């Protein structure tokens, strides 16, 4: 079993990690693929005037 002589690098790396998947830097790459199928299906059933507010509410959840 490996022994940790210096735990400072491990501690500093743990401070930089986050449990949150979505932050300001990766919000578009995460939300666009999630909302794209809903937009395609919703566009075939709903008029665009109703689809816009729904997408806005989903983005703000």
PyMOL commands that place a pseudoatom at each C-alpha (Angstrom):
pseudoatom trace, name=CA, resn=UNK, resi=1, chain=A, elem=C, hetatm=0, pos=[0.000, 0.000, 0.000]
pseudoatom trace, name=CA, resn=UNK, resi=2, chain=A, elem=C, hetatm=0, pos=[1.318, 3.423, -0.926]
pseudoatom trace, name=CA, resn=UNK, resi=3, chain=A, elem=C, hetatm=0, pos=[2.113, 5.826, 1.833]
pseudoatom trace, name=CA, resn=UNK, resi=4, chain=A, elem=C, hetatm=0, pos=[1.546, 9.534, 1.507]
pseudoatom trace, name=CA, resn=UNK, resi=5, chain=A, elem=C, hetatm=0, pos=[4.526, 11.426, 2.829]
pseudoatom trace, name=CA, resn=UNK, resi=6, chain=A, elem=C, hetatm=0, pos=[3.365, 14.845, 1.634]
pseudoatom trace, name=CA, resn=UNK, resi=7, chain=A, elem=C, hetatm=0, pos=[-0.402, 15.327, 1.533]
pseudoatom trace, name=CA, resn=UNK, resi=8, chain=A, elem=C, hetatm=0, pos=[-0.301, 19.000, 0.563]
pseudoatom trace, name=CA, resn=UNK, resi=9, chain=A, elem=C, hetatm=0, pos=[-0.684, 18.356, -3.236]
pseudoatom trace, name=CA, resn=UNK, resi=10, chain=A, elem=C, hetatm=0, pos=[-3.619, 16.042, -2.583]
pseudoatom trace, name=CA, resn=UNK, resi=11, chain=A, elem=C, hetatm=0, pos=[-5.220, 18.588, -0.278]
pseudoatom trace, name=CA, resn=UNK, resi=12, chain=A, elem=C, hetatm=0, pos=[-4.757, 21.428, -2.788]
pseudoatom trace, name=CA, resn=UNK, resi=13, chain=A, elem=C, hetatm=0, pos=[-6.226, 19.282, -5.579]
pseudoatom trace, name=CA, resn=UNK, resi=14, chain=A, elem=C, hetatm=0, pos=[-9.245, 18.487, -3.413]
pseudoatom trace, name=CA, resn=UNK, resi=15, chain=A, elem=C, hetatm=0, pos=[-9.841, 22.204, -2.881]
pseudoatom trace, name=CA, resn=UNK, resi=16, chain=A, elem=C, hetatm=0, pos=[-9.943, 22.773, -6.644]
pseudoatom trace, name=CA, resn=UNK, resi=17, chain=A, elem=C, hetatm=0, pos=[-12.500, 20.041, -7.319]
pseudoatom trace, name=CA, resn=UNK, resi=18, chain=A, elem=C, hetatm=0, pos=[-16.202, 20.704, -7.155]
pseudoatom trace, name=CA, resn=UNK, resi=19, chain=A, elem=C, hetatm=0, pos=[-19.236, 18.486, -6.777]
pseudoatom trace, name=CA, resn=UNK, resi=20, chain=A, elem=C, hetatm=0, pos=[-21.220, 20.804, -9.016]
pseudoatom trace, name=CA, resn=UNK, resi=21, chain=A, elem=C, hetatm=0, pos=[-21.335, 19.721, -12.634]
pseudoatom trace, name=CA, resn=UNK, resi=22, chain=A, elem=C, hetatm=0, pos=[-22.682, 23.010, -13.910]
pseudoatom trace, name=CA, resn=UNK, resi=23, chain=A, elem=C, hetatm=0, pos=[-20.775, 26.220, -13.408]
pseudoatom trace, name=CA, resn=UNK, resi=24, chain=A, elem=C, hetatm=0, pos=[-20.368, 29.332, -15.509]
pseudoatom trace, name=CA, resn=UNK, resi=25, chain=A, elem=C, hetatm=0, pos=[-17.618, 27.786, -17.604]
pseudoatom trace, name=CA, resn=UNK, resi=26, chain=A, elem=C, hetatm=0, pos=[-19.424, 24.673, -18.748]
pseudoatom trace, name=CA, resn=UNK, resi=27, chain=A, elem=C, hetatm=0, pos=[-23.095, 25.611, -18.729]
pseudoatom trace, name=CA, resn=UNK, resi=28, chain=A, elem=C, hetatm=0, pos=[-23.512, 25.691, -22.524]
pseudoatom trace, name=CA, resn=UNK, resi=29, chain=A, elem=C, hetatm=0, pos=[-21.757, 22.392, -23.308]
pseudoatom trace, name=CA, resn=UNK, resi=30, chain=A, elem=C, hetatm=0, pos=[-23.944, 20.665, -20.707]
pseudoatom trace, name=CA, resn=UNK, resi=31, chain=A, elem=C, hetatm=0, pos=[-27.334, 22.290, -21.294]
pseudoatom trace, name=CA, resn=UNK, resi=32, chain=A, elem=C, hetatm=0, pos=[-27.392, 22.487, -25.100]
pseudoatom trace, name=CA, resn=UNK, resi=33, chain=A, elem=C, hetatm=0, pos=[-27.233, 18.702, -25.668]
pseudoatom trace, name=CA, resn=UNK, resi=34, chain=A, elem=C, hetatm=0, pos=[-29.770, 18.226, -22.882]
pseudoatom trace, name=CA, resn=UNK, resi=35, chain=A, elem=C, hetatm=0, pos=[-32.275, 20.714, -24.329]
pseudoatom trace, name=CA, resn=UNK, resi=36, chain=A, elem=C, hetatm=0, pos=[-31.775, 19.982, -28.031]
pseudoatom trace, name=CA, resn=UNK, resi=37, chain=A, elem=C, hetatm=0, pos=[-34.029, 16.873, -28.174]
pseudoatom trace, name=CA, resn=UNK, resi=38, chain=A, elem=C, hetatm=0, pos=[-36.746, 18.725, -26.243]
pseudoatom trace, name=CA, resn=UNK, resi=39, chain=A, elem=C, hetatm=0, pos=[-36.562, 21.616, -28.695]
pseudoatom trace, name=CA, resn=UNK, resi=40, chain=A, elem=C, hetatm=0, pos=[-36.859, 19.318, -31.711]
pseudoatom trace, name=CA, resn=UNK, resi=41, chain=A, elem=C, hetatm=0, pos=[-39.862, 17.442, -30.333]
pseudoatom trace, name=CA, resn=UNK, resi=42, chain=A, elem=C, hetatm=0, pos=[-41.448, 20.569, -28.866]
pseudoatom trace, name=CA, resn=UNK, resi=43, chain=A, elem=C, hetatm=0, pos=[-41.134, 22.436, -32.161]
pseudoatom trace, name=CA, resn=UNK, resi=44, chain=A, elem=C, hetatm=0, pos=[-43.207, 19.767, -33.885]
pseudoatom trace, name=CA, resn=UNK, resi=45, chain=A, elem=C, hetatm=0, pos=[-46.050, 19.999, -31.319]
pseudoatom trace, name=CA, resn=UNK, resi=46, chain=A, elem=C, hetatm=0, pos=[-46.007, 23.556, -29.996]
pseudoatom trace, name=CA, resn=UNK, resi=47, chain=A, elem=C, hetatm=0, pos=[-45.940, 26.953, -31.661]
pseudoatom trace, name=CA, resn=UNK, resi=48, chain=A, elem=C, hetatm=0, pos=[-42.705, 28.875, -31.231]
pseudoatom trace, name=CA, resn=UNK, resi=49, chain=A, elem=C, hetatm=0, pos=[-44.407, 31.474, -29.038]
pseudoatom trace, name=CA, resn=UNK, resi=50, chain=A, elem=C, hetatm=0, pos=[-45.113, 28.792, -26.400]
pseudoatom trace, name=CA, resn=UNK, resi=51, chain=A, elem=C, hetatm=0, pos=[-41.803, 26.974, -26.792]
pseudoatom trace, name=CA, resn=UNK, resi=52, chain=A, elem=C, hetatm=0, pos=[-39.660, 30.005, -25.892]
pseudoatom trace, name=CA, resn=UNK, resi=53, chain=A, elem=C, hetatm=0, pos=[-40.936, 30.473, -22.313]
pseudoatom trace, name=CA, resn=UNK, resi=54, chain=A, elem=C, hetatm=0, pos=[-40.686, 26.733, -21.644]
pseudoatom trace, name=CA, resn=UNK, resi=55, chain=A, elem=C, hetatm=0, pos=[-37.031, 26.671, -22.696]
pseudoatom trace, name=CA, resn=UNK, resi=56, chain=A, elem=C, hetatm=0, pos=[-36.348, 29.774, -20.623]
pseudoatom trace, name=CA, resn=UNK, resi=57, chain=A, elem=C, hetatm=0, pos=[-37.834, 28.139, -17.519]
pseudoatom trace, name=CA, resn=UNK, resi=58, chain=A, elem=C, hetatm=0, pos=[-35.828, 24.966, -18.081]
pseudoatom trace, name=CA, resn=UNK, resi=59, chain=A, elem=C, hetatm=0, pos=[-32.603, 26.957, -18.386]
pseudoatom trace, name=CA, resn=UNK, resi=60, chain=A, elem=C, hetatm=0, pos=[-33.306, 28.754, -15.115]
pseudoatom trace, name=CA, resn=UNK, resi=61, chain=A, elem=C, hetatm=0, pos=[-34.026, 25.610, -13.068]
for i in range(1, 61): cmd.bond("trace and resi %d" % i, "trace and resi %d" % (i + 1))
show_as sticks, trace
zoom trace
